[in-house]
Amino acid sequence: MQLYDVGMSPNAKKVRVVARELGIPLERIAVDLQNGDPTYREKNPMGKVPTLDDEGFIVWESGAILAYLATREESPLLPRDARGQADVLRWMFFAATHIQPWMSTLGQERLFKPMRGLESNQILIAHAERELARFIPVLEEALLGSEYLTAEFSVADIFVGCGFEGAERRGVDLVPFAAVNAWRDRLSARASWAD
């Protein structure tokens, strides 16, 4: 099984963590997103990472890859019952809609643009900060008194947790969110989390 990835991509890390949790060996293939690779678009039409190639079965979008791997291995990382699955998927969709876009915006504006000598867009930064200020408290509330987002450690924790990688470098202040920080500590303590 091949994983096309970039080491610093939180989305690619999600796949690596799930694979480690499930004991699935991956052949990692580095993708050069900076210079582009026209042949890579044959695997992923967006030209982004991650992309999984399971003997010719190509899956892109990190959430789909995580669900595929957890289902393929009949893993407890994705419950079998409809309510358990809905609970996991709810958190994955929540992160994809309400957390990741704004973390990505802050990464582009505060990290990558300055590295390329470009000026950051302060309007975009302010908008991203407002949105995160609305939605991180939802995560905090869910984690108060809970070890994980759902009844058990699942792909939801991996999907959402990896999305917080580098939050501080992006200028996101997580100090007020004790439950989120304790959860992040639990996740990063897992052997599967180390890169």
Phi, psi and omega in degrees: 000131183249138175243118174272119185209175172233128187308324184270003181282121176299327180291322176290324179298324178307316182292317180299319180295312180299316179300318178294317179301325184264357180071031180265119177287137178240138168267113182273131178240116182288135178252133178269092181286335182296311184263348179077153178217102184303329180288334179295328179298343174292331177271318181227107186297340177277344181072022180252174175243155004268164170224134179251134175242107179254085180053047177094347174273112186260129176231129171236169191082116188302320180298319178294321179295316180298314179297319179299310182296316181293325179286318181301322183266003184047056187266150173291355177293342176225110183302156180271332183281152186300318181291319178297317178296317180298322179296316178296311182296325178304313182290326178293316178293323176303310182294318182295332183263321191247349180243302187302317181301323184279325173297318179296317178302314180295324176297315179297312187284324185261338183248303190282320178299311178301325178296332180265006178078019180260154180277136178286148178268105184293332177293316177296319179299313181297320179295315179299318179297320178297316181294316178296324177296334176281322193256335176297323176299332176296318177294316179303313180299318181294330184268352177298116179077008179234141178284325184225171183291329178239188184302326181229162172304132185212180176299338176299315179297320180293312182300310182287317184297316179296333177295343178265001176301131177074016181302317182295321177297332179276359178087018180272122181272107179259003181305319181290354187251080185298319182292319178296317180293320178296320177296315178300321177297317178298318180295311184292342178282345180289140181301327182293341186280335186290133175247000000 
